[in-house]
Amino acid sequence: MQSKRNDADHIHTIWIQIHGFKPSELKMIEAIIEDNVETIAMHWNLFFNNNK
């Protein structure tokens, strides 16, 4: 579970750094990520682990 959380946090950090969202938008994005952390991590791992 911890590795899934770290992957999702990594996605979240990159997304914010690239796009420069407003604070209100960041709160909404954070809530969506938090609600879907396992699904996001699963898809992240499937995508990047299969592209070797």
Distance bins in CASP14 RR format, pairs under 12 A and 6 or more apart:
PFRMAT RR
TARGET T0000
AUTHOR 0000-0000-0000
RMODE 2
METHOD distances of the structure
MODEL  1
1 7 0 0 0 0 0 1 0 0 0 0 0
1 8 0 0 0 0 0 1 0 0 0 0 0
1 37 0 0 0 0 1 0 0 0 0 0 0
1 38 0 0 0 0 1 0 0 0 0 0 0
1 41 0 0 0 0 1 0 0 0 0 0 0
1 42 0 0 0 0 0 1 0 0 0 0 0
2 8 0 0 0 0 0 1 0 0 0 0 0
2 9 0 0 0 0 0 1 0 0 0 0 0
2 37 0 0 0 0 0 1 0 0 0 0 0
2 41 0 0 0 0 0 1 0 0 0 0 0
3 9 0 0 0 0 0 1 0 0 0 0 0
3 10 0 0 0 0 0 1 0 0 0 0 0
3 37 0 0 0 0 0 1 0 0 0 0 0
3 38 0 0 0 0 0 1 0 0 0 0 0
3 41 1 0 0 1 0 0 0 0 0 0 0
3 42 0 0 0 0 0 1 0 0 0 0 0
3 44 0 0 0 0 0 1 0 0 0 0 0
3 45 0 0 0 0 1 0 0 0 0 0 0
3 49 0 0 0 0 0 1 0 0 0 0 0
4 10 0 0 0 0 0 1 0 0 0 0 0
4 11 0 0 0 0 0 1 0 0 0 0 0
4 36 0 0 0 0 0 1 0 0 0 0 0
4 37 1 0 0 1 0 0 0 0 0 0 0
4 38 1 0 1 0 0 0 0 0 0 0 0
4 39 0 0 0 0 1 0 0 0 0 0 0
4 40 0 0 0 0 1 0 0 0 0 0 0
4 41 1 1 0 0 0 0 0 0 0 0 0
4 42 1 0 0 1 0 0 0 0 0 0 0
4 43 0 0 0 0 0 1 0 0 0 0 0
4 44 0 0 0 0 1 0 0 0 0 0 0
4 45 1 0 0 1 0 0 0 0 0 0 0
5 11 0 0 0 0 0 1 0 0 0 0 0
5 12 0 0 0 0 0 1 0 0 0 0 0
5 33 0 0 0 0 0 1 0 0 0 0 0
5 34 0 0 0 0 0 1 0 0 0 0 0
5 37 1 0 0 1 0 0 0 0 0 0 0
5 38 0 0 0 0 1 0 0 0 0 0 0
5 40 0 0 0 0 0 1 0 0 0 0 0
5 41 1 0 0 1 0 0 0 0 0 0 0
5 44 0 0 0 0 0 1 0 0 0 0 0
6 12 0 0 0 0 0 1 0 0 0 0 0
6 13 0 0 0 0 0 1 0 0 0 0 0
6 37 0 0 0 0 0 1 0 0 0 0 0
6 40 0 0 0 0 0 1 0 0 0 0 0
6 41 0 0 0 0 1 0 0 0 0 0 0
6 44 0 0 0 0 0 1 0 0 0 0 0
6 45 0 0 0 0 0 1 0 0 0 0 0
7 13 0 0 0 0 0 1 0 0 0 0 0
7 14 0 0 0 0 0 1 0 0 0 0 0
7 33 0 0 0 0 0 1 0 0 0 0 0
7 37 0 0 0 0 1 0 0 0 0 0 0
7 38 0 0 0 0 0 1 0 0 0 0 0
7 39 0 0 0 0 0 1 0 0 0 0 0
7 40 1 0 0 1 0 0 0 0 0 0 0
7 41 1 0 1 0 0 0 0 0 0 0 0
7 42 0 0 0 0 1 0 0 0 0 0 0
7 43 0 0 0 0 1 0 0 0 0 0 0
7 44 1 0 1 0 0 0 0 0 0 0 0
7 45 1 0 0 1 0 0 0 0 0 0 0
7 46 0 0 0 0 0 1 0 0 0 0 0
7 47 0 0 0 0 0 1 0 0 0 0 0
7 48 0 0 0 0 1 0 0 0 0 0 0
7 49 0 0 0 0 0 1 0 0 0 0 0
8 14 0 0 0 0 0 1 0 0 0 0 0
8 15 0 0 0 0 0 1 0 0 0 0 0
8 29 0 0 0 0 0 1 0 0 0 0 0
8 30 0 0 0 0 0 1 0 0 0 0 0
8 32 0 0 0 0 0 1 0 0 0 0 0
8 33 1 0 0 1 0 0 0 0 0 0 0
8 34 0 0 0 0 1 0 0 0 0 0 0
8 35 0 0 0 0 0 1 0 0 0 0 0
8 36 0 0 0 0 1 0 0 0 0 0 0
8 37 1 0 1 0 0 0 0 0 0 0 0
8 38 1 0 0 1 0 0 0 0 0 0 0
8 39 0 0 0 0 1 0 0 0 0 0 0
8 40 1 0 1 0 0 0 0 0 0 0 0
8 41 1 0 1 0 0 0 0 0 0 0 0
8 42 0 0 0 0 1 0 0 0 0 0 0
8 43 0 0 0 0 0 1 0 0 0 0 0
8 44 1 0 0 1 0 0 0 0 0 0 0
8 45 0 0 0 0 0 1 0 0 0 0 0
9 15 0 0 0 0 0 1 0 0 0 0 0
9 16 0 0 0 0 0 1 0 0 0 0 0
9 30 0 0 0 0 0 1 0 0 0 0 0
9 33 0 0 0 0 1 0 0 0 0 0 0
9 34 0 0 0 0 0 1 0 0 0 0 0
9 37 0 0 0 0 1 0 0 0 0 0 0
9 40 0 0 0 0 0 1 0 0 0 0 0
9 41 0 0 0 0 1 0 0 0 0 0 0
9 44 0 0 0 0 0 1 0 0 0 0 0
10 16 0 0 0 0 0 1 0 0 0 0 0
10 17 0 0 0 0 0 1 0 0 0 0 0
10 33 0 0 0 0 0 1 0 0 0 0 0
10 37 0 0 0 0 0 1 0 0 0 0 0
10 40 0 0 0 0 0 1 0 0 0 0 0
10 41 0 0 0 0 1 0 0 0 0 0 0
10 44 0 0 0 0 1 0 0 0 0 0 0
10 45 0 0 0 0 0 1 0 0 0 0 0
10 48 0 0 0 0 0 1 0 0 0 0 0
11 17 0 0 0 0 0 1 0 0 0 0 0
11 18 0 0 0 0 0 1 0 0 0 0 0
11 29 0 0 0 0 0 1 0 0 0 0 0
11 30 0 0 0 0 0 1 0 0 0 0 0
11 32 0 0 0 0 0 1 0 0 0 0 0
11 33 1 0 0 1 0 0 0 0 0 0 0
11 36 0 0 0 0 0 1 0 0 0 0 0
11 37 0 0 0 0 1 0 0 0 0 0 0
11 39 0 0 0 0 0 1 0 0 0 0 0
11 40 1 0 0 1 0 0 0 0 0 0 0
11 41 1 0 0 1 0 0 0 0 0 0 0
11 42 0 0 0 0 0 1 0 0 0 0 0
11 43 0 0 0 0 1 0 0 0 0 0 0
11 44 1 0 1 0 0 0 0 0 0 0 0
11 45 0 0 0 0 0 1 0 0 0 0 0
11 47 0 0 0 0 0 1 0 0 0 0 0
11 48 0 0 0 0 0 1 0 0 0 0 0
12 18 0 0 0 0 0 1 0 0 0 0 0
12 19 0 0 0 0 0 1 0 0 0 0 0
12 21 0 0 0 0 0 1 0 0 0 0 0
12 26 0 0 0 0 1 0 0 0 0 0 0
12 29 1 0 0 1 0 0 0 0 0 0 0
12 30 1 0 0 1 0 0 0 0 0 0 0
12 31 0 0 0 0 0 1 0 0 0 0 0
12 32 0 0 0 0 1 0 0 0 0 0 0
12 33 1 0 1 0 0 0 0 0 0 0 0
12 34 0 0 0 0 1 0 0 0 0 0 0
12 36 0 0 0 0 0 1 0 0 0 0 0
12 37 0 0 0 0 1 0 0 0 0 0 0
12 40 0 0 0 0 1 0 0 0 0 0 0
12 41 0 0 0 0 0 1 0 0 0 0 0
12 44 0 0 0 0 0 1 0 0 0 0 0
13 19 0 0 0 0 0 1 0 0 0 0 0
13 20 0 0 0 0 0 1 0 0 0 0 0
13 26 0 0 0 0 0 1 0 0 0 0 0
13 29 0 0 0 0 0 1 0 0 0 0 0
13 30 0 0 0 0 0 1 0 0 0 0 0
13 33 0 0 0 0 0 1 0 0 0 0 0
14 20 0 0 0 0 0 1 0 0 0 0 0
14 33 0 0 0 0 0 1 0 0 0 0 0
14 40 0 0 0 0 0 1 0 0 0 0 0
14 44 0 0 0 0 0 1 0 0 0 0 0
15 21 0 0 0 0 1 0 0 0 0 0 0
15 25 0 0 0 0 0 1 0 0 0 0 0
15 26 0 0 0 0 1 0 0 0 0 0 0
15 29 1 0 0 1 0 0 0 0 0 0 0
15 30 0 0 0 0 0 1 0 0 0 0 0
15 32 0 0 0 0 0 1 0 0 0 0 0
15 33 0 0 0 0 1 0 0 0 0 0 0
15 40 0 0 0 0 0 1 0 0 0 0 0
15 44 0 0 0 0 0 1 0 0 0 0 0
16 22 0 0 0 0 0 1 0 0 0 0 0
16 23 0 0 0 0 0 1 0 0 0 0 0
16 25 0 0 0 0 1 0 0 0 0 0 0
16 26 1 0 0 1 0 0 0 0 0 0 0
16 27 0 0 0 0 0 1 0 0 0 0 0
16 29 1 0 0 1 0 0 0 0 0 0 0
16 30 0 0 0 0 1 0 0 0 0 0 0
16 33 0 0 0 0 0 1 0 0 0 0 0
17 26 0 0 0 0 0 1 0 0 0 0 0
19 25 0 0 0 0 1 0 0 0 0 0 0
19 26 0 0 0 0 1 0 0 0 0 0 0
19 29 0 0 0 0 1 0 0 0 0 0 0
20 26 0 0 0 0 1 0 0 0 0 0 0
20 29 0 0 0 0 0 1 0 0 0 0 0
21 27 0 0 0 0 1 0 0 0 0 0 0
21 28 0 0 0 0 1 0 0 0 0 0 0
21 29 1 0 0 1 0 0 0 0 0 0 0
21 30 0 0 0 0 1 0 0 0 0 0 0
22 28 0 0 0 0 1 0 0 0 0 0 0
22 29 0 0 0 0 0 1 0 0 0 0 0
23 29 0 0 0 0 0 1 0 0 0 0 0
23 30 0 0 0 0 0 1 0 0 0 0 0
24 30 0 0 0 0 0 1 0 0 0 0 0
24 31 0 0 0 0 0 1 0 0 0 0 0
25 31 0 0 0 0 0 1 0 0 0 0 0
25 32 0 0 0 0 0 1 0 0 0 0 0
26 32 0 0 0 0 0 1 0 0 0 0 0
26 33 0 0 0 0 0 1 0 0 0 0 0
27 33 0 0 0 0 0 1 0 0 0 0 0
27 34 0 0 0 0 0 1 0 0 0 0 0
28 34 0 0 0 0 0 1 0 0 0 0 0
28 35 0 0 0 0 0 1 0 0 0 0 0
29 35 0 0 0 0 0 1 0 0 0 0 0
29 36 0 0 0 0 0 1 0 0 0 0 0
29 40 0 0 0 0 0 1 0 0 0 0 0
30 36 0 0 0 0 0 1 0 0 0 0 0
30 37 0 0 0 0 0 1 0 0 0 0 0
31 37 0 0 0 0 0 1 0 0 0 0 0
32 39 0 0 0 0 0 1 0 0 0 0 0
32 40 0 0 0 0 1 0 0 0 0 0 0
33 39 0 0 0 0 0 1 0 0 0 0 0
33 40 1 0 0 1 0 0 0 0 0 0 0
33 41 0 0 0 0 0 1 0 0 0 0 0
33 44 0 0 0 0 0 1 0 0 0 0 0
34 40 0 0 0 0 1 0 0 0 0 0 0
36 42 0 0 0 0 1 0 0 0 0 0 0
36 43 0 0 0 0 1 0 0 0 0 0 0
36 44 0 0 0 0 0 1 0 0 0 0 0
37 43 0 0 0 0 0 1 0 0 0 0 0
37 44 0 0 0 0 0 1 0 0 0 0 0
38 44 0 0 0 0 0 1 0 0 0 0 0
38 45 0 0 0 0 0 1 0 0 0 0 0
39 45 0 0 0 0 0 1 0 0 0 0 0
39 46 0 0 0 0 0 1 0 0 0 0 0
40 46 0 0 0 0 0 1 0 0 0 0 0
40 47 0 0 0 0 0 1 0 0 0 0 0
41 47 0 0 0 0 0 1 0 0 0 0 0
41 48 0 0 0 0 0 1 0 0 0 0 0
41 49 0 0 0 0 0 1 0 0 0 0 0
42 48 0 0 0 0 0 1 0 0 0 0 0
42 49 0 0 0 0 0 1 0 0 0 0 0
43 49 0 0 0 0 0 1 0 0 0 0 0
43 50 0 0 0 0 0 1 0 0 0 0 0
44 50 0 0 0 0 0 1 0 0 0 0 0
44 51 0 0 0 0 0 1 0 0 0 0 0
45 51 0 0 0 0 0 1 0 0 0 0 0
END
